[in-house]
Amino acid sequence: MEKVTLTIDNMKVEVPKDYTVLQAAKAAGIDIPTLCYLKDVNEVGSCRICLVEIEGARALQTSCVHPVSEGMIVRTNNKKVRETRKATLELLLSSHDRECLTCYRNKSCELQKLSEELGITEIPFDRKKMEKLVDDKSVAIVRDPNKCILCGRCVNTCKSRQNMGILDFVNRGFDTEVAPAFERSMADTPCIHCGQCITACPVAALREKSDMEKVWDAIDDTDVHVVVQTAPATRASLGESFGLPIGTRVTGKMVAALKRLGFDKVYDTNFGADITIMEEGHELLDRIENGKTLPLITSCCPVWVRYCEFNHPEFIDNLSSCKSPHQIMGATIKSYYAEKSNIDPKKIFVVSIMPCTSKKAEIVRPEMHVDGIRDVDAVLTTRELAKMIKKAGIKFLDLEDERYDQDLVGEYTGAGAIFGVTGGVMEAAIRTVAEVLEGKSIETIDYESVRGFEAIKESTLILGGKEIKIAVAHGPVAAENLLDMVKSGEKEYHFIEIMGCSGGCISGGGQPHVDAKTLMDVDVRAQRGQALYEEDESRQYRKSHKSPQIIKLYKDYLGKPNSHKAHELFHTHYIEREKFPINKDFDCE
């Protein structure tokens, strides 16, 4: 690769020719502050915080977009640069809602952190504060334009990474804000509730709709039996909210914290994932053997399911009829667990701790009920759980590891654990499907061909004399490309896994915030994903159909995979959705 040599703050630096000044400074260990910058997503230089002085240039330049050149001389920290950055930030803060003490992002806000770094102690400009309507009509996402700094990170994330374009800049001048078109609420758009706009936002202009108070009330109600379940990906990220390195596995501490919060039972969604494998795996076998609709496409990700319903209704029949693992777990708790424990299911309150904001929308779908009883009653994101632990005064880092409750639905396999990373559902399913087709135990556990973070991964397996073609995609852009190849006939598959977020659930919209500077250096997906593979390897059983409790569940209660009873509890249907229904008045309170 061709390189150039430049001087940054009197230091000679050799970097690739296609670097920006910001990248070159980073390579030299020099920190240039940024705000609107988000690697590979929002590199537009709009906030002007990353200004530097380049010898020979008529004005200060934005380092995040300015290319390096041979012999360039850059100054990142002289008086002119420092004062200009500070004045720029003061102007931005003059119209910002500076209610930091009561803000959802207090102590995790990039604007707050930047203000401290640049030494902001007062705002010399008159404040022009305008009270704008807060859009809280969505079941999953709250948009607060009073906190928006117009950086554009959410806009470009929604457009380029999630292939949606729900958000954009509207109006002009002081009236400019980021919002859906035509003054619509987020609730009245084809939003897929992925929450990637939340993870991109450096402030609290976008946040999840919280269920924390609902959960506190349930825990405090002595007449309610409150059961909590945790998704695979939460154990790989919760520790970050307490200062632990990205990807630290905190399974035992998380369980201990949940028990101290007062939940009556603490279970792992991995058990529901094991059921999903049993049901979805046999659904695949049925479709292959009986000439039914192929490819079978996974339905465990509500972001992908909603994307499909809005944008690709022609593939709805390809979707697995299985509910997602936490819905299956909720249905199991309110049926099998309730019956065996002699508890009225109407008095059971199921809480799901999820890395995903779309799960909040999923639980209120009318299809997610059995005999009028909702599978799951509340969803908390990983971030919300961290807030509850802190509010309860629990010293998370001092907790001794504890185990999930082991009765009835407590034992899970490594196959369930890897559901949280792209390719994990496919790998877990193949572990079971392979043995069914071969009619014998197979030593192969790890299917490396579906691991990793390539946008699309594909493989062909020979199982039981049959050629099984599989593919994995993560993120709507990759999903679009894959579906286009299927529709055109360029590719044929038997089984496809699609996740709505890059990397899968480990990068879900409900995970702890990671600032843009860290994202320049760290692949968060790889570190969190590794934690899940470690969880998989630590389990006694690594194939869903080998779990003694799964075997007992089917023997004593369900009969067999895809039985009538299993379909009543664990299967559902999906619908084509109208992208823009009749326009409703935007009357957020």
Beta strands, then each sheet from edge to edge (+ up, - down):
strand 1: 3-8
strand 2: 11-16
strand 3: 51-54
strand 4: 61-62
strand 5: 73-75
strand 6: 141-143
strand 7: 168-170
strand 8: 177-179
strand 9: 206-208
strand 10: 225-230
strand 11: 265-268
strand 12: 296-297
strand 13: 348-354
strand 14: 369-370
strand 15: 373-374
strand 16: 378-381
strand 17: 456-463
strand 18: 466-474
strand 19: 495-499
sheet 1: 2+ 1- 5- 3+ 4-
sheet 2: 6+ 9-
sheet 3: 7+ 8-
sheet 4: 11+ 10+ 13+ 16+
sheet 5: 12+ 19+ 18+ 17-
sheet 6: 14+ 15-
end
